[in-house]
Amino acid sequence: MKFLGIIVVVITGALLVYTTGDFPSWSDPASPASTHVSPHYIEKGMHETAAPNIVTAVLADYRGFDTLFETTVVFCAGVVCFFLLRIPGRSPFTECQYRHKATGITVRVKHDRKMSGSFGEFERIDTLWTPHDLIIQTACRILIPFIQLFALYVIAHGHHSPGGGFQGGVILGASIILLAISHDLRTALDRLGEKAHAILCSVGVLLYAGTGALCMVLGLNFLDYGALARILHVDPVMARSHGILVVEVGVGLAVMAALIWIYSNVSSRGNYDEGL
Amino acid sequence: MLWQLDLVILTLVVATAIGAVAIKDLLGSAILFGAYSFMMCLLWAIMGAVDVAFTEASVGAGASTVFFVAAVFRTTRRTKD
């Protein structure tokens, strides 16, 4: 069976390599893509959308439908992880461990007389994996605000530099995951709870689709941001630029929430108690 | 761009890709996959696709490695086959 698999892989790979010969060579000015659509984006993109970064203009404006459904795919991934993995109800652990903060002594408490949350001088720790590293925790705590600030910059500055909703959202989500890794999952969930994951994820997709629907209500096509000019009191070109920003914020919210949602479910086996 | 640099990165892409599939240790496989993503990110940056490189760096090398490590941590570290 394994041998058969190798043969299939080799044949498919050889066919793929063979067909790449028919592609136009890299950065060929005579290729169909370079003669047909790209010149329009390069020459008129700036005048039509007021976004100097052509990639952002194409991603969020000219090809807005693609990005809308990419965001929906991310949302679906989060929802599917939730439905497959989430176990409602009590924690399956029969005993919990608590650490005395000043001395580092660990105590075990049976589940039926569980202390609630962090208990004065005691803090709840994970049973399987309990790092107690002051350097990592402090370094991460200092680093996280700057990571989040950078993520906001990436989202807001997507018109002018590489970046946008997806990248900024991933960085925002990664900052919360860093908090969960350096401390524990419960610390991260205290900051951004389970309900917030679900709500933010849906709100992001809704913001995107809602902007498109609003354009339709105002009399133009779905996701044609020029229609927003009437509400924003700017000319249609600037309205398209602002529309891109709104949509990018929606993508960022959805991606950030989906990332944390998936991580919390996967790392805690769905019980949201003891995570990585 | 320097063709030597291209060659080194392409070799590393192929090496990490084969390593990630062949290795028995799943944690090592996840880390090799992160290295693969980072090499792909460098390749995109060399080709001038900075936005794609940025996405690859944040999603491929960052987020998906964390997901793999979390999944390995909650399942098993050795493959059965």
Interface residues (C-beta under 8 A of the other chain):
Chain A: W26 N53 V55 T56 L59 W129 P162 G163 G164 F166 Q167 V170 I171 G173 A174 I177 I181 L259 I262 Y263 V266 S267 S268 R269 G275 L276
Chain B: M47 V50 D51 A53 F54 T55 S58 V59 G62 A63 V66 F67 V69 A70 A71 F73 R74
